[in-house]
Structure formats: C-alpha cells, structure tokens
C-alpha cells in the first residue's frame, strides 16, 4: 500500500500544470538559470530561438587555460542572444572531437585535452535539439568555437533540418561565427603579420580570452622552453594581444553570428508566409 500511495503521489506531482507566469518575464538568457515554468512562459511569449554553444577542453599553449573555447563561446552566446532578442542559451557543450587517442593526435598529445568521438558529439547535439523542439523552440542554432566540431555540427543540423522542415522547425549550423578572414584582415591592418598573429594560441585566441575571461590568460608562463626542444602547442606572439583587441575580435564573431541567425529566421518566415 505504501508503494502504491507513493506512486500515486508522484504521478500527481508530475501531472501538475502550474499557471504560466503573470509577473514580468525573467531578465535572463541562460536556460539553466531558469525554472521550467519560466521557460514554458517565455516560449509562450515568443522566446522560440535557442542557441546551443559548444566549446572544447584543449591545450592552447602554456599561457591559456584549457577551457578557452568554453569561456569565449559562453560570453559570445549570451551577447548573441541579447542582440537577437527572445533567445535563450543552453549550457556550453564542452566535450567535442579532438582526434585519435592511440597514438594521441592533434591536441590530445598535450595533457589535459579531453575529446570524444565525433558520433558522441553528434549524438549530444541531436539530443539537445530534440529536447528543445519538444519544449516548443522553433529555431535551434548550433554555434561552435572549436573548428573541429563543424563537420559533425553541420551534419546534425542538415539532417534534423530535413526531418523537421514540414513542422516549420529550423536547425541552423551557424556559419561564419569564427569571422576568421575578417579578423585576420583587421589584424593585418593593425600592422600584424601571419607570423605574429599565429594559428593557435596566438594574438586572436589570447586577445579574445583577455576580453571574455582575463583570469584564463597567464602571459607570464609563455615562452618557457624553446619550441625547438619541446612543442608548446601555440604559435604567434600572444604578448601583442590586448583586451581592446579582443573586444574588437569578439564583436566580429558576434555580428557574424547574429546576421546568420537573422537570415535563417527570415528565410523561415518568408517560406511560411508564401505557403499560406
């Protein structure tokens, strides 16, 4: 009898349907900081776009913390959501493809890098997207700060986009977020060269993290043992980075993502009105 009563009570809790909020909506874009009732109410009020940011835990040289990608994309995703309006942001997906394990390849050659198989990352994105769709979100946007995540991200977005097209649900793999060409052109206009900019852990990465999460930059640790005796995992001249440069570079990423998402939402609206 006790177990029957407990099961009945639990079923009652799970079927309760609190009224939607009548108070002002929360001034919050982070999904994890909201209650389920708040999320439902916000969706009812048009918060139907969700951003799913992914970062990565990887080496970035001796002077940048392993969570560089996570910190940067957490910062930019909230800024993108604020610029778009009526948009919520999921927690950052930290575990992304990083290459082969045995023998370790790419960033996995450096202690602390954490990688998952591409199919695991793809499955995670798919599960998050399906959860968001079930909650009523109509535009689901994947944003990757780690370039190696793009192949899986693109494939998931394309597949789910086809599956849900008739329901009017769009899944967007946000292209151009890295704004790499624009960033490089701007840095060159500031007198930098490919050698000083670098490709990983250089001016771009260091400046962006200085702007988004300055505690993650440890410039005093750069340039220890020579790259000729031990790979450092970074190149370029991070000493030439600054928070001011970082803010400029991040603005380029934010603006590119906002434009891409607005275009996707506009395309969807136009297609819907044309079919009415």
N, C-alpha and C positions, 0 to 999 in steps of 0.2 A: 504493500500500500504506500509505503514511504516513497519508493522509487516512482510509482505512478503519479503521486501527488507532485513530486519534484519535476517530473517530465511535463506535467500539465502546467505547472507554474512557469517553467522555462518556455514552453510553447506560447504562453500568454505574453511573456516579455518580448518574444521575437515577432509577435503579430501586432504589437502596439504601433500606432501610427501617429506620433506627435504632430500637432499642427505645425504648419510652416511658420517661420518667424514673421512677426509683425513689426518688430523693432528694426532699426536701421541695420543693413547688412554689414557684416564684419569688414573692417578695412584691412584685409589680409588676402594675399595671393597664394600662400603656401598651403597646399591641400592638407598636409599632415598636421597643421596647426588649427584645423577646423574640426567641428563635430560633424557627424553625418547629417544631422538636421540642418546645420548651416550649409553644408554642401548641397543638399537637396533644394533648399530655398534659393541658393544662389543660381543653381541650374535653372530653376523655375523663372528666375529674373533675368535670364539671358546669358549667364556665365557658362557658355557651352563650348568654349575653346579651352583645351588643356595642353600644356607643354610638358613633354617628358624629356628632361635633360639627362644626358649621360656624360660621364667624365672619364675617370680611369685612375688607377693607383699604379704609378710607374716612375721609374727613375727619370730625373730631369737635371742630372749633373749634381755636383757636390753642394750647390748653393740654393736649390729649390726643393721644397718638400715634395714627397711622393704624391700628395693629394692635389697637386697644382691644377689638373684638369677639373677636379671636383669643385674646388674653390672658385675657379673662374666661371664655370658654367652655372653654378648656383647663383653667382652675382648677376651674370648676364640674363639668365632666365627670368629672374624677378623683374629686372629692368624691361625686358621684352614684354612681359605680361602687363606691366604698368602702362607701357606705351600703347599696347593693343586695346586695353580695357576689357572688362568682363572675361578675364582669362585667369585660370588657376594653374599652378605649377606643382607637379609631383616631386617627391624626393629624388635626388640625383641617383642614377644607376651607376654605381662605382665600378662594377666588375665587368670588364669588356675584353675582347680578344687582344692578346698581346704576342701571339706567335707560338712556336713549338716549345715543348717542355724538355724533350730529351733527344738530342742535346738542347739546352736552352738557346733560344734565338732571340734576336732583337733586344728589347728592353729586359726580357727575362734573364739575360746574362748578368743583370745587376740585382743584388739582394733588395728585397722589399717590393719589387714589381709583382703584382697579382693579376693573373689573366685567367679567363675562362674560354672554353671552346666557342667558336662562332655560333654553333647551334644553340648553346646555352644562353648566350646573349640575345640571340634572335627570339628564343622562346620567352625570355623575360620581357622583352619589348611587346611581344604579342599578348602575353598575359595581362600586362598593364593596360594595353589598348583595349582589350576585350572588357576589362573591368570598368574602364572609363566609359565605354559605349553603353554598358549595362546601367551606368549611373545617369545617362542622358546626355553625355557630351557628344557634340556633332562634328567638331574639328579637333583632331588629335595630332599634335605636332612633335615629331622626334627631332631633338637638337643634340648633335654630338660635338664635343670639344676635342675628342681624340679622333684623328683622321682614320685610324684603322678600324673604327666602328662603322664607317659609312657603308661598306658593301652589305653587311647584314641589315643595317638600318634601312637602306634603300629597298632591299628585297622584301622585308616585312611590310613596309609602307605600301609598296606596289601591290602585294598580294592581298592585304586587308582592304586596300582601297578598291580593288576589283570586287572583292566579296561583298562589300557594303555599299557599293555605288548606288544600287536601286533604293537603298534606305536613306540616301542623302547624307551619309556619314563620310567625311573626308579624312584620310590619314596622310599626313604630309611629312616627308623626309626633307627637312629644311636645308636647301642647298645655298651655298654662298655665305653661310654663317661665319666660316673661317675668315672671309674677306681677305684672303692671303695676298692676292695681287694688289688690291688697294692699299693694304698695309705696307707691302714692300715698296710700292711706288712712293708712298708718303715718306717712308724712312729714307729712301734714296734722295728725295727732295730736301731732306734734312742733312744731307752730306754723308750718309752712311753707304757702305759698300756691302756686297754679298758676304765678304769675309767678316766684317764687323757685325753684320746682322745675325749670321749663323742660321742653322736649320733646326736646331733643337736645344732648348735651354739658353738661347742667346738673348738678343735685345727684345724680341717680341714676347717670348714667354716670361722673361724676367719683368719687363715693364708691366705687362698685364697683371701679373700676380702682385706687384707692388701697388697697383691701383685697387685690386679686388681684395687682397688679403696680405698686407705687408708683413705680417708675422711669419709668413711662409717663405720669405726671402732671407737668405743668410750669406750675403755677399762676402763676408769675412772668410768664408770657407772655400771660396773659389780659388782656382789656380794653385792647388797644393802640389801634388806630384805631377810632373810633366806628362802630357798626353803621349809622349814618346815612350814612357816607361809604364804607364797604366792608363787605359781609356777612362775618361771622366764622364762620358755619357752626354756631353754638351759641347757646343762649339760657339763661335761668335764671341763678342765682347759684352758680357752682361753688365759690366761696370758702366756702360754707356746707356743703360736703361734708367728710367725715372718714373715716378708716379704720374707726372704730367703726360709723358709719352704713353704710358699705359692707359690713361683715361681716353686719350685720342684713339688708340688702337681698339679699345673695347667699344667705343662709340661706333666705330666702323662695323664691328660684328653685330652689335645690337640693331643698327639701322638696316643692315642687310637682312637680318632675320625678320624684322618687323615688316619690311617690304615684301619678302617672300610669303609670309603668312597672310598678309592682307590680300595679296594677289590670289592665293589659294581660296580664301574665303569669298573673295569677289567672284572668282570663276564659278564657285558652287552656287552662289546666289543667282548669277546670270543664267546658269543652266536650269535652276529650279523655276525661275520665272518664265523661261522660254517653253517649258514643258507644261505649264498650267493651261 
